[in-house]
Amino acid sequence: MFNTCKIADVSFTYTEEIGQEGQNSKVYLAKDNHLEQQIVIKQVTKSTISFQEYFREARLLYTGSHPNVVQINFAAQDNDNIYISMPYYMNKSLSYRMKHVNFTAREIIRYSIQFLSGLHHIHTKGLMHFDIKPNNLMLSDRDEALLADFGLAEVTDLKLRAAPQMQYTTHIAPEYFTENSFSFTYDIYQAGMTIYRMAVGDEQFTDECNQLFTRGNVESDIRTGIFPSKKYEPHIPRKLQKVINKCLESNPNDRYQSVLDILNDLSSIDDCCLDWRPVKIQHGKGWEKSSDGYKYTFTVADGNTECYRLNSKDQRRKYSAMCQTGVNDSMIYRLLNNN
């Protein structure tokens, strides 16, 4: 009789622990000993989960196959653990990138469209992610944002609702405190929070989180929309601010009702003046961008602006059109979004 079921060994060697996801799972950089390639292994302790949950995340990822969803290489088990193998991405996560550089509006829009495309796909498969955050968005070798980590994902019921097993505090949607199950708008809130974090930068968001916990009114501040503050720097276009704020509405009915609607609005943002990048300076605020072979530096201090244009030889010349005195936030916004 032909035996169709085969059991084969896999062989890999851990080289570095690169993350811990709760008390029951760890993430390692590893070497596939057969293919001699770097991979990532998520190791989950068997004693902490039911048998039915062993390969749950792997099955969900296979169901959600899409260019902007991280794929599974293989899943295996031994007596103590289960192992889920995923590709290794040298660019690491969006969270890692955010700790080292501030994004331009163009980069925010591009990364958002990419990971939202993956999210739209899994929603069409009846899955909710429930854990969308920069740390769960990987950057591919082509610098594309991929949706990862389906550890909290759930299949929706006949009413297209589901409930997570747990949540990450600063990405909890307001309705989490009053409802037992949630629609796709829960993921949309978390997506909005992720885009917001790209827009304001890692430092500002960390400050907002610290203030949230210091005030001690976490539930109230989230439910009423006090957190996050929705205060943007002037290089973020109004249309992008509007998209983010709609995702973050306290009432789920006031948010986008589908990811496709977000994608349409992001795609319609004017393709100009999107390349100013915030940079740290000793006094005041600064931005820079490259255009037409020149590098532009723009600074604001004590209500005055200065802008210089540098050529390929680093020869600097004042760019008078952006040098003004007695400016306010609205004037700075116009300068950055018209030049």
N, C-alpha and C positions, 0 to 999 in steps of 0.2 A: 504494500500500500504506500502511495506517495505521501510523504510527510511534508506538509507545507510550512509548518512552524519550525523556525530555526532560532537557536540561541547562540550568540557569538560574543566574544570578549571585545571590549573597548579598552584602550590603553592611553592614559594621559598622565602627565606629571605637573603638579602645581609648581608655579614659579613665583607667584606673588599674590597675597590677599589684597584685593582692590576694593572691597566693600562688604558691608554687613547689612542685611535686610531683616531687622528684628532679631529676636533671640534664637530663631530656629533655622536661619539660612545664612550662608555666606557666599560671597562671589570671589572667584579666583581667576587670575590670569594663568593659563596652563599651556602646555605643549602637547599636541596630538602626536603620540609616539609613532603612529603608523604613517601619518602624512607629513610629519615634521613641520607642522604649522601651528601658529599661535591661535588659541581659542579662548573663550571665556566659559567658565563652568560655574553654574549656580548649584550649590550643594545644600540640600534640605534634609534635616534630620527626620528620619522616618517615625520615631517614637512620638513626635509632636503633632502629626496629622493623620487623618484616616486614610485607609488604603485607597478609597475612591478619589482622594485628593492628590495622590502621588504624582500623576502626570497631567494634572488638570491644566496647569499653565501651558505646557507644551501643546496640548490638544487645542487650546484656545488660540495659540499663536498659529498653528497650522491652519485652523479655520479662517484666521484673519490674514491669509497670505496676500501681501501687497508690497510694492516697491518702497513704501514709506512706513513699513512695519518690520521691526527686527525679526529675523527668521530663526528657526531652531535647526541646529545641525543634527543632533540626536538626543535622545533621552534614555537613561540607563539607571540601574539600581544595584545595590548590594544589600547585605544584611542590615546595615545601619542607616544608609542614606539613599536618596535619589539624586541624580545628576542630570542637569539640563545644560546642553552645550549650545552656545551661541557664537556668532562671528566676533572676532576682536576688531574693534575700530580704533585706529591709531589716534584719531581726532578726539576720542573720548566722548564725554557728554556735553550737552548744551550748558549744563551747570558749570562744568569745568571751564568752558570757554568764557562764560560770563564773569568768572572770578579773575580773568586775566585781561579782558578787553571790554570796553563799552561798545554797544552796537549802533550802527547807523540805522535810520528808518528803513532803508532798502533791505538791510540784512534782517531786520525784524519781520518785515513783510514776507521775505523769501522763506525764512525758516518756518514762519507761521503757516504759510500756504502748504509747505511740505508736510509738516506733522499733522495738520488738519486734514489733508488728503488721506492720510492713513487712518485718522479717527473717523472720517466719514465712511471709509470702507468698512471698518469693524461695526459701526452702527448699522450699516445695511445688512450685516450678518446677525443682527440681534444681540450684539455684545456691548456692554458698557465697561469702560476702562477703570474708572473710579480712582485713579492714581496718576493723573496727568500733572507733571511738574518738570522743571528743567533737568533734574537728575535722571529722569526716565525718558529723556530724548537723546538718542545717540547721534553723533555726527559721522556720516559715512566717509569713505576715502574721497568721495566726490563732494564733500562738504554739504551733504543733504541731511536734514533732520528726520530721524526715524523714530517712530513710537515704539517704546520698549516696556518691559516689565509688566506682565499681565497677572501678577500675583494676586491682585484684588479684583480682577475682572469678573463680571457676572453675566450670565445669559438672562435676557429680559423675559418677562412672562407674557401672557396673551395681551395684557394691557400695555406692553412695552415699558414696563417698569422693573426695577431691580433694587437691591440693597447691598451695600458693601459690608464686609466683615469688620473693617476698621478704617480709620481715616488719618491723614496727615494734617495736623491742626491748622496750619496757616493756609491750607487749600480746601478747608471745609466749606461747602456751600451753605448759605443761610438756612435753607429748608431742612438741613440735617438735624437741626434741633427740634423740629416740630413734626416731621413726617417719618414714616417707617419704610417707605419705598420711594424711588425717584425715577424721573424720566431722563431722557437724553440731555435735558437742559442742565443736569448736574455736571456732566462731562464738559458742557459748554462753559459753565462757570469756571471750572478748573483750567480749561484752555485759555479763557480770558485772563485768569490770574497768571498763567505762564507767559502770555504775551505781555502783560503788564510788567512782569519782572524783567523781561528783556528791555522794555521801554524805559524803565526808571533806573535800571542797573542794580547790581548786587548790593552795593553799599547802602543805597536808599532803602531797598526792601528790608535789609537786615535791621536798619534803624527803625523802620515801621513795625517790624515784628517785636523788637525789644520794647517799644512804646506800648504795643498791644498787651504784652504780658505784664508790664509795669503798671498799667492802668488797672489791671485785674478784672476787666469787664469783657472777657474774650467773647462769650456768647452774644452779649448785647451789641458789642461793636461790630461783629460779623453780621448779625441779623439786620442791623439798621444801616449797614453799608458805611459806617465810619472807617472800618478797615476793609480794604486798603484805602489810602487817602485819595488816590486818583489825581495826584499832583504831578504834572509832567514838565520836563525841561522843554525849552522852546524849539528844539530841533525835531520834535515829534509832531507831524502834521495833524491838524484838527480832525481830518477824516479818520486817521488811525486812532486817535484818542476816542472818537465817537464809537468806533467798532469795539474797542476794548471795554469802554464803559457799558455798552449794551450787553456784552457778555457777562459783566459783573453786576447786573441789576439784582437787587435783593429778592424781588418777586420773580420766580421762574417764568411766569407768563409774559414778563416784560423783556426777557432775554430773546436772543435769536432762538428760533424753534428748531433749526436744523443747522448742521455744520456747513452744508452747501450754501446757505445764505451768508455765512461769515466769509466763505471763500469768494463769493461773488463780490461782496463789498470790499474785501482786501484787494481784489484784482482791479477794482475800479479806481483806486487811489492814484492821483496824478503822478506820472513818472517824471518828476522833476524835483530838484532840491532835496533829494532823499539821502545824500551822502555825507552830511556833516556828522563827524564822530566826536563825542565828548572826550576831552582829555583833562587830566589834572594839571593845574598850575598853582603856583605858590599863593597867589592872591587873586580872588575872583573866580570866574568860570571861563573855560576855553573849549573851542571846537577846532577841528581841522578836517580838510578834505582834499582830494586830488582831482583835478579836472583839466583836460586839454593840455597835459604835459606840465601843469603847474601844481604846486602845493599851496593851499590857502590856510592861514592860521587866523582865527577870530577869537578875541578875548573881550570880556566884560569885567570892569572893575570900577567901583565907586560911581556907577551910573554912566560911564563912558565906554565906548567901544573902540577897538583898534583891529585892523585887518591888514595882513601882509601877504604878498604873493611871492613865492620862491620858485625860481626856475631850476633846471636840472643841475646847475652849477652852484645851487644854494645861494644865489644872489637874490637879496631881498628888496622888495619895493612895496611901498605903502599902497593899499587898495582903497582909495578915498571913498568909493561908493558905500563902504561899510564902516567908515570911521565917523562916529557921531558922538555928541555930548548930551547929557541929560536924558538918557533913554530909560524906558520902563519895560516891563516884561512883554507887553504887546508889541512894542517897537522892535525888541530883540527877535521876537517870533517872526515878524515881517521881514527883517533883514535876513534871517536864516532861511526862510521859505521862499524868498524872491531872488536869491543869489546862489 
